[in-house]
């Protein structure tokens, strides 16, 4: 069984330590929040996404296994209450 963790389980400041823990515990990947990794308009930055994924794999042995929270850090929602 392969294990993955959500990037929302830690703060951006704690990310290097969290990734070290995941690697040490045998995790295979992380779910990323695209806007957290790439900032606004993340889907317009495929080259930057590839660099992030390659660095994650090289440094920590982890894969990006899924994308989550497509609207994290977005302030313009179509569905306002």
Secondary structure by P-SEA (a helix, b strand, c coil): cbbbbbcccccccaaaaaaaaaaaaccccccccccccccccccccaaaaaaaaaaaaaacccccccccccccccccccccc
